[in-house]
Amino acid sequence: IRRMVDKEDAMVALLQVEVEGIEVNELGAKLDCSPQEAQDCLNRLLAAHKVELISVNGGLRVKLKKEEPVGLTNEERVLLELVNEGGNKGIWIKNLRDNSGLSQIQIKKALKTLETKKLIKAVKGVGTTKKTYMPYDAVEDVSITGGTFYSDRQLDSELVQTLLSVCVAMLTNRRKQAIERNNTDLLMQKQASFANASEVANFIRDKKILHVPISDEDIERILEVAVLDGLIERRSDGAVRVIDQSIIRPSPLVSVPCALCPVAIDCAAGKEINPCDCKYLDDWLSCK
């Protein structure tokens, strides 16, 4: 019996740290006990209303159940429950109005009370001035904060540019080494010059180039920017390599003066404005 009580205390202590909850199938490993012992411990805590189960991304998690706040009106209880359901992604005031059936005045008053009691908080997500409400102690989801590339809800363009430069430099060095090591094998040069997002991310983390945590997903987003900028190319399996800019030649059609000429509609052979006498066309042709 003493061992069961100790496990219950250990689970409660663990959940006080893991505020977002723990996967049910991970409880045994976390508590250093068998899956059956963990399940028995969970059942006892559920029966005592100390914990609750929530569904997250198709999985089942156990969270410490919050003590029921006292002194709330019915309106405040309804809104608090809706906000808690929204979790760290929050809920818009329009959804609160639609789902609660309360009037705008009732909602405004109740939300103010809940904020004063520090049961909920209002935050503004990236790209919007509208407020979203979430539990006071919730860690805001990346959809709200914008993730690594945002600071105070504003895009950190300097960080993006730095990462872009570092990624391209790493891939440029990868391509250079591939050519040096496979001097006579063109196929191996090409294959060895590719790298995936995980390799690039590990390179950046190992070199400690940045003072902020960088995930593989963050680097994948940066690489996509580089692809769109024409700096790197992507293989069907997702791997990328730098493009040799020295062999890129813009199409002559991009620079032909006729495409931007404001009087092109009046230009024709035999007319006062004609291609035979066009100085700009002559200059363009002489460069080709």
C-alpha positions in Angstrom: 0.0 0.0 0.0 2.8 2.3 0.8 4.4 1.8 -2.6 1.1 2.7 -4.3 0.8 5.9 -2.3 4.4 6.8 -3.2 3.7 6.2 -6.9 0.6 8.4 -6.7 2.6 11.2 -5.1 5.3 10.8 -7.7 2.8 11.0 -10.5 1.2 14.2 -9.0 4.7 15.7 -8.6 5.6 14.8 -12.2 2.4 16.3 -13.5 3.0 19.5 -11.6 6.2 19.9 -13.8 4.7 18.6 -17.0 1.9 21.1 -17.2 1.0 20.1 -20.8 0.4 16.5 -19.6 2.1 13.2 -20.2 1.2 10.5 -22.8 -0.6 7.7 -20.9 1.6 5.0 -22.5 4.7 6.9 -21.2 3.7 6.9 -17.5 5.4 3.6 -16.7 8.8 4.8 -18.0 8.4 8.2 -16.3 7.6 6.6 -13.0 10.1 3.7 -13.3 7.4 1.1 -12.9 5.5 -1.5 -14.9 2.7 -0.3 -17.3 0.1 -2.1 -15.1 1.3 -0.3 -11.9 1.2 3.0 -13.8 -2.4 2.2 -15.0 -3.5 1.3 -11.5 -2.0 4.5 -10.1 -3.7 6.5 -12.8 -7.1 4.9 -12.1 -6.9 5.8 -8.4 -6.0 9.4 -9.2 -8.9 9.6 -11.7 -11.3 8.2 -9.1 -10.0 10.8 -6.6 -10.6 13.6 -9.3 -7.0 14.7 -9.0 -6.1 14.2 -12.7 -8.0 14.2 -16.0 -7.5 12.6 -19.4 -7.4 14.8 -22.6 -7.1 13.9 -26.2 -4.2 15.5 -28.1 -3.4 14.8 -31.7 -5.1 11.4 -31.6 -3.3 10.4 -28.4 -4.4 10.3 -24.7 -2.7 12.4 -22.1 -3.1 12.7 -18.4 -3.0 16.2 -16.8 -3.2 17.4 -13.3 -6.8 18.6 -12.7 -7.1 22.2 -11.6 -9.0 22.9 -8.4 -12.4 24.3 -9.1 -12.3 28.1 -8.6 -14.8 29.4 -6.1 -16.9 32.5 -6.2 -17.6 32.5 -9.9 -20.9 33.4 -11.5 -22.6 31.0 -13.9 -21.5 33.2 -16.8 -17.9 33.2 -15.6 -17.9 29.4 -15.2 -19.2 28.9 -18.8 -16.6 31.1 -20.3 -13.8 29.6 -18.2 -14.7 26.2 -19.4 -14.7 27.3 -23.0 -11.3 29.0 -22.6 -9.9 25.9 -21.0 -11.1 23.8 -23.9 -9.3 26.1 -26.3 -6.0 25.3 -24.5 -2.8 27.0 -25.6 -4.2 27.8 -29.1 -6.8 30.1 -27.5 -10.3 31.0 -28.5 -11.7 34.1 -30.2 -14.3 36.2 -28.5 -16.6 35.5 -31.5 -16.4 31.8 -30.7 -17.1 32.6 -27.0 -20.2 34.5 -28.0 -21.4 31.8 -30.4 -20.8 28.9 -28.0 -21.9 30.5 -24.7 -25.1 32.2 -25.9 -24.2 35.1 -23.7 -24.6 38.8 -24.6 -21.6 41.0 -25.5 -22.0 42.9 -22.2 -22.1 39.7 -20.1 -19.0 38.3 -21.9 -17.0 41.5 -21.5 -17.8 41.7 -17.8 -17.1 38.0 -17.1 -13.8 38.0 -19.1 -12.6 41.0 -17.1 -13.3 39.2 -13.9 -11.5 36.1 -15.0 -8.5 38.1 -16.1 -8.4 39.9 -12.8 -8.4 36.6 -11.0 -5.6 35.4 -13.2 -7.6 32.4 -14.5 -7.3 33.4 -18.1 -5.2 35.8 -20.2 -5.7 37.7 -23.5 -3.0 37.6 -26.1 -2.7 38.9 -29.7 -1.6 36.4 -32.3 0.9 37.0 -35.2 -0.7 39.0 -38.0 -3.7 40.2 -36.1 -4.8 42.8 -33.7 -7.6 40.7 -32.3 -7.4 39.1 -28.9 -7.6 35.4 -28.2 -8.2 34.0 -24.7 -6.5 31.1 -23.1 -5.8 29.6 -19.7 -3.5 31.9 -17.6 -0.7 29.4 -17.2 -0.8 28.1 -20.8 2.3 28.2 -23.0 1.2 29.8 -26.2 1.1 27.7 -29.3 3.4 28.5 -32.2 0.4 29.5 -34.2 0.0 32.4 -31.7 3.7 33.4 -31.2 4.8 32.8 -34.8 7.6 30.5 -33.6 11.4 31.0 -33.8 11.3 33.6 -36.5 9.2 36.1 -34.6 10.1 38.4 -31.7 7.3 40.2 -29.9 4.9 39.0 -32.7 7.1 40.7 -35.3 9.1 38.9 -38.0 12.8 38.9 -37.1 14.0 39.5 -40.7 17.6 39.7 -39.5 17.5 36.2 -38.1 15.8 34.8 -41.2 18.5 36.4 -43.4 21.3 35.1 -41.1 19.9 31.6 -41.2 19.5 31.8 -45.0 23.1 32.8 -45.5 24.4 30.1 -43.1 22.4 27.4 -44.8 23.6 28.4 -48.3 27.2 28.7 -47.1 27.0 25.2 -45.6 25.5 23.7 -48.8 28.1 25.6 -50.9 30.9 24.0 -48.8 29.2 20.6 -49.1 29.1 20.9 -52.9 32.8 22.0 -53.0 33.9 19.1 -50.9 31.8 16.7 -53.1 33.6 17.9 -56.2 37.1 17.7 -54.6 36.5 14.1 -53.3 35.0 12.8 -56.5 37.0 14.7 -59.0 36.4 12.2 -61.9 32.9 11.0 -61.0 30.2 13.5 -61.9 27.4 11.3 -60.6 29.0 11.0 -57.1 29.7 14.8 -57.2 26.0 15.4 -57.6 24.8 12.9 -55.0 27.4 13.9 -52.4 26.5 17.6 -52.7 22.9 17.0 -51.3 22.0 17.4 -47.7 18.7 17.1 -45.8 17.2 19.6 -43.4 18.3 17.6 -40.4 21.9 17.7 -41.5 21.8 21.4 -42.0 20.1 21.9 -38.6 22.7 19.8 -36.8 25.5 21.8 -38.5 24.0 25.0 -37.2 23.4 23.6 -33.7 26.9 22.1 -33.5 28.6 25.3 -34.5 26.5 27.3 -32.0 26.0 30.0 -34.6 22.7 31.2 -33.0 21.7 31.7 -29.4 18.1 30.6 -29.9 16.9 27.0 -30.2 16.5 25.9 -33.8 14.5 22.9 -34.8 14.7 20.8 -38.0 11.3 22.2 -39.0 12.6 25.8 -38.6 15.5 24.9 -41.0 13.0 23.3 -43.4 11.2 26.6 -43.7 14.4 28.5 -44.3 15.4 26.0 -47.0 12.1 26.5 -48.7 12.8 30.2 -48.9 16.2 29.5 -50.5 14.4 27.2 -53.0 12.0 30.0 -53.9 14.9 32.4 -54.2 16.6 30.2 -56.7 19.6 29.6 -54.4 19.2 25.9 -53.9 17.4 23.0 -55.6 15.3 20.2 -54.0 15.4 16.5 -54.8 12.3 14.4 -54.8 13.2 12.9 -51.4 13.4 16.4 -49.9 17.2 16.7 -49.9 18.7 20.0 -51.2 21.9 21.3 -52.7 23.2 24.7 -53.7 22.9 25.9 -57.3 26.0 26.9 -59.0 25.2 30.5 -59.7 28.1 30.8 -62.3 26.3 28.6 -64.8 22.9 30.4 -64.5 22.2 32.5 -67.6 19.1 34.7 -67.6 16.8 34.3 -70.7 17.5 37.0 -73.3 13.7 37.6 -73.3 14.0 38.9 -69.7 16.1 41.9 -70.8 14.7 42.6 -74.3 13.9 46.3 -74.4 10.7 45.8 -76.4 9.1 44.2 -73.4 9.2 47.4 -71.4 9.1 49.9 -74.2 6.3 52.4 -73.6 5.8 53.0 -77.4 6.1 49.4 -78.5 2.4 49.4 -79.7 3.4 52.1 -82.3 6.6 50.4 -83.4 6.5 48.7 -86.8 8.6 48.5 -90.0 8.1 51.5 -92.3 6.8 53.7 -89.5 8.6 56.6 -87.8 9.1 54.4 -84.7 10.6 51.2 -86.0 12.9 48.4 -84.9 15.5 49.2 -87.6 16.2 52.6 -86.1 15.8 51.7 -82.4 19.0 52.6 -80.5 18.0 50.5 -77.5 17.4 47.4 -79.6 20.8 47.9 -81.3 22.5 48.1 -77.9 20.8 45.0 -76.7 21.7 43.0 -79.8 25.3 44.1 -79.6 25.6 42.6 -76.2 24.4 39.1 -77.2 
